[in-house]
Amino acid sequence: MAELAPGSVRIGRLHWLVAAAPLLLVIPAHVFVDERVAHWARGRALEKSAAIQAATEVGESTWWLIGAAVLFAAFAFAKRHNAARWAFAFFVAIAGSGLVGNLLKLIFGKARPEKLFEAGCFGFTPFSYGYDVNSFPSGHATTFGALAMMFALLFPRAGWLCIALGACGVSTRVLIQAHYVSDVCAGFALGMLGALAVFTVWRRRWPSSVPVRGRWV
Protein backbone atom coordinates (compact mmCIF):
# COMPACT_ATOMS: atom_id res chain seq x y z
CA MET A 1 0.00 0.00 0.00
CA ALA A 2 1.26 3.49 -0.86
CA GLU A 3 2.37 5.65 2.03
CA LEU A 4 1.22 9.11 2.97
CA ALA A 5 3.37 11.96 1.74
CA PRO A 6 5.12 14.08 4.38
CA GLY A 7 2.78 16.80 5.60
CA SER A 8 -0.36 14.98 4.50
CA VAL A 9 -3.50 15.62 6.52
CA ARG A 10 -3.75 13.31 9.50
CA ILE A 11 -6.90 12.71 11.51
CA GLY A 12 -6.55 12.17 15.25
CA ARG A 13 -8.89 11.19 18.06
CA LEU A 14 -9.23 14.82 19.11
CA HIS A 15 -10.64 15.73 15.70
CA TRP A 16 -13.42 13.17 16.10
CA LEU A 17 -14.15 14.21 19.67
CA VAL A 18 -14.45 17.87 18.70
CA ALA A 19 -16.66 17.03 15.71
CA ALA A 20 -19.00 14.78 17.69
CA ALA A 21 -19.21 16.97 20.81
CA PRO A 22 -22.13 19.15 19.60
CA LEU A 23 -24.26 16.01 19.24
CA LEU A 24 -24.27 15.70 23.03
CA LEU A 25 -26.15 18.99 23.20
CA VAL A 26 -28.89 18.14 20.72
CA ILE A 27 -31.40 16.40 22.99
CA PRO A 28 -30.89 18.66 26.04
CA ALA A 29 -31.20 21.72 23.79
CA HIS A 30 -34.40 20.44 22.21
CA VAL A 31 -35.98 19.68 25.59
CA PHE A 32 -34.82 22.63 27.68
CA VAL A 33 -33.46 25.42 25.49
CA ASP A 34 -34.91 25.62 21.97
CA GLU A 35 -38.20 27.36 22.65
CA ARG A 36 -36.79 29.72 25.27
CA VAL A 37 -33.92 30.92 23.11
CA ALA A 38 -36.20 31.29 20.09
CA HIS A 39 -38.57 33.56 22.03
CA TRP A 40 -35.62 35.48 23.47
CA ALA A 41 -34.22 36.18 19.99
CA ARG A 42 -37.69 37.05 18.70
CA GLY A 43 -38.20 39.56 21.47
CA ARG A 44 -35.02 41.39 20.53
CA ALA A 45 -35.75 41.41 16.78
CA LEU A 46 -32.23 40.22 16.05
CA GLU A 47 -33.23 39.19 12.54
CA LYS A 48 -33.24 42.89 11.63
CA SER A 49 -29.50 43.21 12.25
CA ALA A 50 -27.67 43.68 8.94
CA ALA A 51 -24.43 42.40 10.48
CA ILE A 52 -26.03 39.15 11.67
CA GLN A 53 -27.77 38.67 8.33
CA ALA A 54 -24.48 39.15 6.49
CA ALA A 55 -22.67 36.75 8.82
CA THR A 56 -25.29 34.03 8.48
CA GLU A 57 -25.05 34.09 4.67
CA VAL A 58 -21.46 32.87 4.93
CA GLY A 59 -23.04 29.49 5.60
CA GLU A 60 -24.84 29.44 2.24
CA SER A 61 -23.36 26.36 0.56
CA THR A 62 -24.05 27.35 -3.05
CA TRP A 63 -21.29 29.92 -3.34
CA TRP A 64 -18.75 27.72 -1.58
CA LEU A 65 -19.55 24.83 -3.90
CA ILE A 66 -19.27 27.02 -6.97
CA GLY A 67 -16.02 28.54 -5.70
CA ALA A 68 -14.52 25.14 -4.89
CA ALA A 69 -15.48 23.78 -8.31
CA VAL A 70 -13.99 26.78 -10.11
CA LEU A 71 -10.80 26.60 -8.06
CA PHE A 72 -10.50 22.87 -8.68
CA ALA A 73 -10.76 23.39 -12.44
CA ALA A 74 -8.32 26.31 -12.40
CA PHE A 75 -5.73 24.53 -10.25
CA ALA A 76 -6.05 21.30 -12.22
CA PHE A 77 -5.55 23.20 -15.50
CA ALA A 78 -2.48 24.91 -14.03
CA LYS A 79 -1.22 21.51 -12.80
CA ARG A 80 -1.18 22.68 -9.20
CA HIS A 81 -2.28 19.28 -8.06
CA ASN A 82 -2.16 19.71 -4.30
CA ALA A 83 -4.24 22.88 -4.42
CA ALA A 84 -6.70 21.14 -6.74
CA ARG A 85 -7.03 18.29 -4.24
CA TRP A 86 -7.79 20.74 -1.45
CA ALA A 87 -10.49 22.37 -3.58
CA PHE A 88 -11.91 18.94 -4.34
CA ALA A 89 -11.92 18.03 -0.65
CA PHE A 90 -13.78 21.24 0.25
CA PHE A 91 -16.37 20.53 -2.44
CA VAL A 92 -16.99 16.94 -1.36
CA ALA A 93 -17.10 17.81 2.35
CA ILE A 94 -19.68 20.55 1.85
CA ALA A 95 -21.75 18.71 -0.75
CA GLY A 96 -21.64 15.34 0.98
CA SER A 97 -22.61 16.59 4.42
CA GLY A 98 -25.24 18.82 2.85
CA LEU A 99 -26.89 15.89 1.06
CA VAL A 100 -26.98 13.86 4.27
CA GLY A 101 -28.42 16.88 6.07
CA ASN A 102 -31.20 17.23 3.48
CA LEU A 103 -32.10 13.57 3.93
CA LEU A 104 -32.25 14.01 7.71
CA LYS A 105 -34.48 17.07 7.30
CA LEU A 106 -36.98 14.93 5.42
CA ILE A 107 -36.80 12.11 7.96
CA PHE A 108 -37.25 14.26 11.06
CA GLY A 109 -39.60 16.93 9.72
CA LYS A 110 -38.98 19.38 12.54
CA ALA A 111 -41.01 22.59 12.46
CA ARG A 112 -39.09 25.85 12.16
CA PRO A 113 -39.31 28.58 14.79
CA GLU A 114 -41.70 30.55 12.58
CA LYS A 115 -44.35 27.89 13.15
CA LEU A 116 -43.81 28.22 16.89
CA PHE A 117 -44.44 31.95 16.72
CA GLU A 118 -47.43 31.73 14.38
CA ALA A 119 -49.23 28.61 15.55
CA GLY A 120 -47.47 27.37 18.65
CA CYS A 121 -46.18 24.33 16.77
CA PHE A 122 -43.00 22.80 18.13
CA GLY A 123 -41.86 19.28 17.35
CA PHE A 124 -41.59 16.74 14.57
CA THR A 125 -43.75 15.45 11.74
CA PRO A 126 -41.50 12.74 10.28
CA PHE A 127 -41.20 12.35 6.53
CA SER A 128 -42.75 15.72 5.86
CA TYR A 129 -41.64 17.96 3.02
CA GLY A 130 -41.51 21.74 2.95
CA TYR A 131 -39.47 24.68 4.18
CA ASP A 132 -41.47 25.14 7.36
CA VAL A 133 -40.82 21.54 8.49
CA ASN A 134 -37.16 21.08 7.54
CA SER A 135 -35.48 22.76 10.48
CA PHE A 136 -33.41 19.80 11.73
CA PRO A 137 -30.51 19.80 11.09
CA SER A 138 -29.61 23.30 9.93
CA GLY A 139 -28.15 23.36 6.42
CA HIS A 140 -26.18 26.54 7.00
CA ALA A 141 -24.78 25.10 10.23
CA THR A 142 -23.74 21.98 8.31
CA THR A 143 -21.83 24.14 5.85
CA PHE A 144 -20.25 26.11 8.69
CA GLY A 145 -19.18 22.84 10.29
CA ALA A 146 -17.64 21.47 7.10
CA LEU A 147 -15.80 24.74 6.49
CA ALA A 148 -14.59 25.00 10.08
CA MET A 149 -13.09 21.53 10.10
CA MET A 150 -11.65 21.82 6.59
CA PHE A 151 -9.88 25.06 7.45
CA ALA A 152 -8.75 23.55 10.76
CA LEU A 153 -7.14 20.69 8.83
CA LEU A 154 -5.63 23.07 6.31
CA PHE A 155 -4.29 25.42 8.99
CA PRO A 156 -3.82 23.22 12.09
CA ARG A 157 -2.08 25.94 14.10
CA ALA A 158 -5.26 27.98 13.85
CA GLY A 159 -7.52 24.97 14.26
CA TRP A 160 -9.29 26.10 17.42
CA LEU A 161 -9.85 29.54 15.93
CA CYS A 162 -11.45 27.96 12.85
CA ILE A 163 -13.79 25.91 15.01
CA ALA A 164 -14.65 28.93 17.16
CA LEU A 165 -15.45 31.05 14.11
CA GLY A 166 -17.62 28.26 12.79
CA ALA A 167 -19.49 28.13 16.08
CA CYS A 168 -20.06 31.88 15.90
CA GLY A 169 -21.42 31.40 12.40
CA VAL A 170 -23.94 28.76 13.41
CA SER A 171 -25.17 30.93 16.28
CA THR A 172 -26.46 33.46 13.76
CA ARG A 173 -29.02 30.92 12.55
CA VAL A 174 -30.54 30.94 16.01
CA LEU A 175 -30.31 34.69 16.41
CA ILE A 176 -32.34 35.32 13.25
CA GLN A 177 -34.82 32.62 14.32
CA ALA A 178 -34.24 30.48 11.24
CA HIS A 179 -33.35 27.48 13.44
CA TYR A 180 -33.32 26.22 16.99
CA VAL A 181 -30.20 25.60 19.07
CA SER A 182 -30.56 21.83 18.66
CA ASP A 183 -30.75 22.26 14.87
CA VAL A 184 -27.47 24.11 14.64
CA CYS A 185 -25.70 21.75 17.05
CA ALA A 186 -26.68 18.80 14.87
CA GLY A 187 -25.75 20.60 11.66
CA PHE A 188 -22.40 21.80 12.98
CA ALA A 189 -21.47 18.27 14.06
CA LEU A 190 -22.66 16.79 10.77
CA GLY A 191 -20.51 19.19 8.75
CA MET A 192 -17.38 18.57 10.82
CA LEU A 193 -17.89 14.80 10.74
CA GLY A 194 -18.41 14.99 6.99
CA ALA A 195 -15.09 16.76 6.51
CA LEU A 196 -13.30 14.15 8.62
CA ALA A 197 -15.01 11.35 6.70
CA VAL A 198 -13.69 12.73 3.41
CA PHE A 199 -10.10 12.51 4.58
CA THR A 200 -10.58 9.20 6.36
CA VAL A 201 -11.80 7.56 3.15
CA TRP A 202 -9.16 9.34 1.08
CA ARG A 203 -6.35 8.20 3.35
CA ARG A 204 -7.51 4.58 3.21
CA ARG A 205 -8.21 4.35 -0.51
CA TRP A 206 -5.71 6.73 -2.11
CA PRO A 207 -3.08 7.57 0.55
CA SER A 208 -0.42 8.79 -1.87
CA SER A 209 -2.71 11.58 -3.13
CA VAL A 210 -3.92 12.95 0.22
CA PRO A 211 -3.59 16.77 0.20
CA VAL A 212 -0.50 18.17 1.89
CA ARG A 213 -0.59 21.16 4.21
CA GLY A 214 1.56 24.18 3.42
CA ARG A 215 2.21 23.29 -0.22
CA TRP A 216 0.30 24.81 -3.09
CA VAL A 217 1.63 22.98 -6.14
C-alpha positions as CSV (number, residue, x, y, z in Angstrom):
1,M,0.0,0.0,0.0
2,A,1.3,3.5,-0.9
3,E,2.4,5.6,2.0
4,L,1.2,9.1,3.0
5,A,3.4,12.0,1.7
6,P,5.1,14.1,4.4
7,G,2.8,16.8,5.6
8,S,-0.4,15.0,4.5
9,V,-3.5,15.6,6.5
10,R,-3.8,13.3,9.5
11,I,-6.9,12.7,11.5
12,G,-6.6,12.2,15.2
13,R,-8.9,11.2,18.1
14,L,-9.2,14.8,19.1
15,H,-10.6,15.7,15.7
16,W,-13.4,13.2,16.1
17,L,-14.2,14.2,19.7
18,V,-14.5,17.9,18.7
19,A,-16.7,17.0,15.7
20,A,-19.0,14.8,17.7
21,A,-19.2,17.0,20.8
22,P,-22.1,19.1,19.6
23,L,-24.3,16.0,19.2
24,L,-24.3,15.7,23.0
25,L,-26.2,19.0,23.2
26,V,-28.9,18.1,20.7
27,I,-31.4,16.4,23.0
28,P,-30.9,18.7,26.0
29,A,-31.2,21.7,23.8
30,H,-34.4,20.4,22.2
31,V,-36.0,19.7,25.6
32,F,-34.8,22.6,27.7
33,V,-33.5,25.4,25.5
34,D,-34.9,25.6,22.0
35,E,-38.2,27.4,22.7
36,R,-36.8,29.7,25.3
37,V,-33.9,30.9,23.1
38,A,-36.2,31.3,20.1
39,H,-38.6,33.6,22.0
40,W,-35.6,35.5,23.5
41,A,-34.2,36.2,20.0
42,R,-37.7,37.1,18.7
43,G,-38.2,39.6,21.5
44,R,-35.0,41.4,20.5
45,A,-35.7,41.4,16.8
46,L,-32.2,40.2,16.0
47,E,-33.2,39.2,12.5
48,K,-33.2,42.9,11.6
49,S,-29.5,43.2,12.2
50,A,-27.7,43.7,8.9
51,A,-24.4,42.4,10.5
52,I,-26.0,39.2,11.7
53,Q,-27.8,38.7,8.3
54,A,-24.5,39.2,6.5
55,A,-22.7,36.8,8.8
56,T,-25.3,34.0,8.5
57,E,-25.1,34.1,4.7
58,V,-21.5,32.9,4.9
59,G,-23.0,29.5,5.6
60,E,-24.8,29.4,2.2
61,S,-23.4,26.4,0.6
62,T,-24.1,27.3,-3.0
63,W,-21.3,29.9,-3.3
64,W,-18.8,27.7,-1.6
65,L,-19.5,24.8,-3.9
66,I,-19.3,27.0,-7.0
67,G,-16.0,28.5,-5.7
68,A,-14.5,25.1,-4.9
69,A,-15.5,23.8,-8.3
70,V,-14.0,26.8,-10.1
71,L,-10.8,26.6,-8.1
72,F,-10.5,22.9,-8.7
73,A,-10.8,23.4,-12.4
74,A,-8.3,26.3,-12.4
75,F,-5.7,24.5,-10.3
76,A,-6.1,21.3,-12.2
77,F,-5.5,23.2,-15.5
78,A,-2.5,24.9,-14.0
79,K,-1.2,21.5,-12.8
80,R,-1.2,22.7,-9.2
81,H,-2.3,19.3,-8.1
82,N,-2.2,19.7,-4.3
83,A,-4.2,22.9,-4.4
84,A,-6.7,21.1,-6.7
85,R,-7.0,18.3,-4.2
86,W,-7.8,20.7,-1.5
87,A,-10.5,22.4,-3.6
88,F,-11.9,18.9,-4.3
89,A,-11.9,18.0,-0.6
90,F,-13.8,21.2,0.2
91,F,-16.4,20.5,-2.4
92,V,-17.0,16.9,-1.4
93,A,-17.1,17.8,2.4
94,I,-19.7,20.5,1.8
95,A,-21.8,18.7,-0.8
96,G,-21.6,15.3,1.0
97,S,-22.6,16.6,4.4
98,G,-25.2,18.8,2.9
99,L,-26.9,15.9,1.1
100,V,-27.0,13.9,4.3
101,G,-28.4,16.9,6.1
102,N,-31.2,17.2,3.5
103,L,-32.1,13.6,3.9
104,L,-32.3,14.0,7.7
105,K,-34.5,17.1,7.3
106,L,-37.0,14.9,5.4
107,I,-36.8,12.1,8.0
108,F,-37.3,14.3,11.1
109,G,-39.6,16.9,9.7
110,K,-39.0,19.4,12.5
111,A,-41.0,22.6,12.5
112,R,-39.1,25.8,12.2
113,P,-39.3,28.6,14.8
114,E,-41.7,30.5,12.6
115,K,-44.3,27.9,13.1
116,L,-43.8,28.2,16.9
117,F,-44.4,32.0,16.7
118,E,-47.4,31.7,14.4
119,A,-49.2,28.6,15.6
120,G,-47.5,27.4,18.7
121,C,-46.2,24.3,16.8
122,F,-43.0,22.8,18.1
123,G,-41.9,19.3,17.4
124,F,-41.6,16.7,14.6
125,T,-43.8,15.4,11.7
126,P,-41.5,12.7,10.3
127,F,-41.2,12.3,6.5
128,S,-42.8,15.7,5.9
129,Y,-41.6,18.0,3.0
130,G,-41.5,21.7,3.0
131,Y,-39.5,24.7,4.2
132,D,-41.5,25.1,7.4
133,V,-40.8,21.5,8.5
134,N,-37.2,21.1,7.5
135,S,-35.5,22.8,10.5
136,F,-33.4,19.8,11.7
137,P,-30.5,19.8,11.1
138,S,-29.6,23.3,9.9
139,G,-28.2,23.4,6.4
140,H,-26.2,26.5,7.0
141,A,-24.8,25.1,10.2
142,T,-23.7,22.0,8.3
143,T,-21.8,24.1,5.9
144,F,-20.2,26.1,8.7
145,G,-19.2,22.8,10.3
146,A,-17.6,21.5,7.1
147,L,-15.8,24.7,6.5
148,A,-14.6,25.0,10.1
149,M,-13.1,21.5,10.1
150,M,-11.6,21.8,6.6
151,F,-9.9,25.1,7.4
152,A,-8.7,23.6,10.8
153,L,-7.1,20.7,8.8
154,L,-5.6,23.1,6.3
155,F,-4.3,25.4,9.0
156,P,-3.8,23.2,12.1
157,R,-2.1,25.9,14.1
158,A,-5.3,28.0,13.8
159,G,-7.5,25.0,14.3
160,W,-9.3,26.1,17.4
161,L,-9.9,29.5,15.9
162,C,-11.5,28.0,12.9
163,I,-13.8,25.9,15.0
164,A,-14.6,28.9,17.2
165,L,-15.4,31.1,14.1
166,G,-17.6,28.3,12.8
167,A,-19.5,28.1,16.1
168,C,-20.1,31.9,15.9
169,G,-21.4,31.4,12.4
170,V,-23.9,28.8,13.4
171,S,-25.2,30.9,16.3
172,T,-26.5,33.5,13.8
173,R,-29.0,30.9,12.5
174,V,-30.5,30.9,16.0
175,L,-30.3,34.7,16.4
176,I,-32.3,35.3,13.2
177,Q,-34.8,32.6,14.3
178,A,-34.2,30.5,11.2
179,H,-33.4,27.5,13.4
180,Y,-33.3,26.2,17.0
181,V,-30.2,25.6,19.1
182,S,-30.6,21.8,18.7
183,D,-30.8,22.3,14.9
184,V,-27.5,24.1,14.6
185,C,-25.7,21.7,17.1
186,A,-26.7,18.8,14.9
187,G,-25.8,20.6,11.7
188,F,-22.4,21.8,13.0
189,A,-21.5,18.3,14.1
190,L,-22.7,16.8,10.8
191,G,-20.5,19.2,8.7
192,M,-17.4,18.6,10.8
193,L,-17.9,14.8,10.7
194,G,-18.4,15.0,7.0
195,A,-15.1,16.8,6.5
196,L,-13.3,14.1,8.6
197,A,-15.0,11.3,6.7
198,V,-13.7,12.7,3.4
199,F,-10.1,12.5,4.6
200,T,-10.6,9.2,6.4
201,V,-11.8,7.6,3.1
202,W,-9.2,9.3,1.1
203,R,-6.4,8.2,3.4
204,R,-7.5,4.6,3.2
205,R,-8.2,4.4,-0.5
206,W,-5.7,6.7,-2.1
207,P,-3.1,7.6,0.5
208,S,-0.4,8.8,-1.9
209,S,-2.7,11.6,-3.1
210,V,-3.9,12.9,0.2
211,P,-3.6,16.8,0.2
212,V,-0.5,18.2,1.9
213,R,-0.6,21.2,4.2
214,G,1.6,24.2,3.4
215,R,2.2,23.3,-0.2
216,W,0.3,24.8,-3.1
217,V,1.6,23.0,-6.1
